[in-house]
């Protein structure tokens, strides 16, 4: 319990190096990781850019039949997305929803971004529709990615409407 409390404190305070070191120590000391420690470890690994480690930890967590949560699932989606694995990112979102874990907007955006980057316009547009239907908060990133997906599908009216929504909400494009 003390290890987990320290690990969570490190993650919450952006002490990623300390969290990574503590996770290594826990594993080295033979401490059995639980859902909380795996979640923190996955988040730390992903945030440090170690996508493969994050995915290995996520796989271990699933193999141990530990319950998923939004932190672990979201970090796994981000790790898959940064590894250009859009199918796995979408599958992880689906598993989260099937197990009644509510993905955060950021997790959806990671999967949307992966689909858009892969030119998977239909999947991205479908994911955006799923977000809207599910009542997920769509932020500026969501709207911009959804607009790109609809433009990629040749649905320029829908893309323009999404971009207008961005403008109405006060988002402005960055100047070069």
C-alpha positions as CSV (number, residue, x, y, z in Angstrom):
1,X,0.0,0.0,0.0
2,X,2.8,2.4,0.8
3,X,4.5,1.7,-2.5
4,X,1.3,2.5,-4.4
5,X,0.7,5.7,-2.4
6,X,4.2,6.9,-3.2
7,X,3.8,5.9,-6.8
8,X,0.5,7.8,-7.2
9,X,2.0,10.8,-5.5
10,X,4.9,10.8,-8.0
11,X,2.6,10.6,-11.0
12,X,0.2,13.2,-9.7
13,X,3.1,15.6,-9.1
14,X,4.7,14.9,-12.5
15,X,7.8,13.3,-10.8
16,X,8.0,10.8,-13.7
17,X,11.6,9.8,-13.1
18,X,10.9,9.1,-9.4
19,X,7.8,7.1,-10.4
20,X,9.8,5.1,-12.9
21,X,12.5,4.4,-10.3
22,X,9.9,3.4,-7.7
23,X,8.2,1.1,-10.2
24,X,11.5,-0.6,-11.0
25,X,12.2,-1.0,-7.3
26,X,8.8,-2.5,-6.7
27,X,9.4,-5.1,-9.4
28,X,12.9,-5.7,-8.2
29,X,11.7,-6.3,-4.6
30,X,9.1,-8.7,-5.9
31,X,6.2,-6.6,-5.0
32,X,3.1,-7.9,-6.7
33,X,1.7,-5.0,-8.8
34,X,-2.0,-4.3,-8.6
35,X,-4.3,-2.3,-10.9
36,X,-3.3,1.0,-9.3
37,X,0.4,0.4,-9.6
38,X,0.1,-0.9,-13.2
39,X,-2.0,2.1,-14.1
40,X,0.6,4.5,-12.7
41,X,3.4,2.6,-14.4
42,X,1.6,2.6,-17.8
43,X,0.9,6.3,-17.5
44,X,4.5,7.1,-16.5
45,X,6.0,5.0,-19.3
46,X,3.7,6.5,-21.9
47,X,4.3,10.1,-20.7
48,X,8.1,9.5,-20.9
49,X,7.8,8.4,-24.5
50,X,8.4,4.7,-23.7
51,X,5.4,3.4,-25.6
52,X,6.6,-0.2,-25.9
53,X,7.1,-0.4,-22.1
54,X,3.6,1.1,-21.5
55,X,2.1,-1.5,-23.8
56,X,4.1,-4.4,-22.1
57,X,2.8,-3.2,-18.8
58,X,-0.7,-3.0,-20.2
59,X,-0.4,-6.5,-21.5
60,X,0.7,-7.8,-18.1
61,X,-2.2,-6.0,-16.5
62,X,-4.6,-7.7,-18.9
63,X,-3.0,-11.1,-18.5
64,X,-3.3,-10.8,-14.7
65,X,-7.0,-10.1,-15.2
66,X,-6.8,-6.9,-13.3
67,X,-9.6,-4.3,-13.8
68,X,-8.9,-1.6,-16.3
69,X,-9.4,2.0,-15.4
70,X,-9.4,5.3,-17.4
71,X,-5.8,6.1,-16.6
72,X,-4.4,2.7,-17.8
73,X,-6.7,2.5,-20.8
74,X,-6.1,6.1,-21.8
75,X,-2.3,5.7,-21.6
76,X,-2.5,2.4,-23.6
77,X,-4.5,4.2,-26.3
78,X,-1.9,7.0,-26.4
79,X,0.9,4.4,-26.6
80,X,-0.8,2.6,-29.4
81,X,-1.5,5.8,-31.2
82,X,2.1,7.0,-30.9
83,X,3.2,3.6,-32.3
84,X,1.0,4.1,-35.3
85,X,-1.2,1.2,-34.2
86,X,-4.7,2.8,-34.8
87,X,-6.5,-0.6,-34.8
88,X,-5.3,-1.4,-31.3
89,X,-6.1,2.1,-30.1
90,X,-9.7,1.7,-31.3
91,X,-9.9,-1.8,-29.9
92,X,-8.7,-0.6,-26.5
93,X,-11.3,2.1,-26.4
94,X,-14.0,-0.4,-27.3
95,X,-12.8,-2.8,-24.5
96,X,-12.9,0.1,-22.1
97,X,-16.4,0.9,-22.9
98,X,-17.5,-2.8,-22.9
99,X,-16.1,-3.1,-19.3
100,X,-17.9,0.1,-18.3
101,X,-14.7,2.2,-18.1
102,X,-15.4,5.6,-19.4
103,X,-12.5,6.8,-21.6
104,X,-11.6,10.4,-21.3
105,X,-11.7,12.9,-24.2
106,X,-7.9,12.7,-24.4
107,X,-8.0,8.9,-25.1
108,X,-10.6,9.4,-27.9
109,X,-8.4,12.2,-29.3
110,X,-5.4,10.0,-29.4
111,X,-7.3,7.3,-31.3
112,X,-8.8,10.0,-33.6
113,X,-5.3,11.3,-34.3
114,X,-4.0,7.9,-35.0
115,X,-6.8,7.2,-37.5
116,X,-6.3,10.6,-39.2
117,X,-2.5,10.1,-39.4
118,X,-3.1,6.7,-41.0
119,X,-5.5,8.2,-43.5
120,X,-8.3,6.1,-42.0
121,X,-10.9,8.8,-42.5
122,X,-14.0,6.6,-42.2
123,X,-12.8,5.1,-38.9
124,X,-12.0,8.6,-37.6
125,X,-15.4,10.0,-38.6
126,X,-17.1,7.0,-37.1
127,X,-15.2,7.5,-33.8
128,X,-16.2,11.1,-33.7
129,X,-19.9,10.2,-34.3
130,X,-19.6,7.6,-31.4
131,X,-18.2,10.3,-29.2
132,X,-21.1,12.7,-30.0
133,X,-23.7,9.9,-29.5
134,X,-22.1,8.9,-26.3
135,X,-22.1,12.4,-24.8
136,X,-18.3,12.6,-24.7
137,X,-17.1,16.2,-24.5
138,X,-15.5,17.2,-27.8
139,X,-12.8,19.8,-27.4
140,X,-10.9,21.8,-30.1
141,X,-8.6,18.9,-30.8
142,X,-11.6,16.6,-31.4
143,X,-13.3,19.0,-33.7
144,X,-10.1,19.7,-35.7
145,X,-9.4,16.0,-36.2
146,X,-13.0,15.2,-37.1
147,X,-12.9,18.0,-39.6
148,X,-9.8,16.5,-41.2
149,X,-11.5,13.1,-41.3
150,X,-14.6,14.5,-43.0
151,X,-12.5,16.5,-45.5
152,X,-10.6,13.3,-46.2
153,X,-13.9,11.6,-47.0
154,X,-14.9,14.5,-49.3
155,X,-17.6,15.6,-46.9
156,X,-16.6,19.2,-47.1
157,X,-19.8,20.6,-45.7
158,X,-19.5,18.6,-42.5
159,X,-15.8,19.6,-42.3
160,X,-16.7,23.2,-42.7
161,X,-19.4,23.0,-40.0
162,X,-16.9,21.4,-37.6
163,X,-14.4,24.2,-38.3
164,X,-17.1,26.8,-37.8
165,X,-17.8,25.2,-34.5
166,X,-14.1,25.7,-33.6
167,X,-14.3,29.3,-34.6
168,X,-17.5,29.9,-32.7
169,X,-16.0,28.4,-29.6
170,X,-13.1,30.9,-29.8
171,X,-10.4,28.6,-31.2
172,X,-8.1,30.4,-33.7
173,X,-5.5,28.7,-35.9
174,X,-1.9,29.3,-34.8
175,X,0.0,31.8,-36.9
176,X,3.2,30.7,-38.6
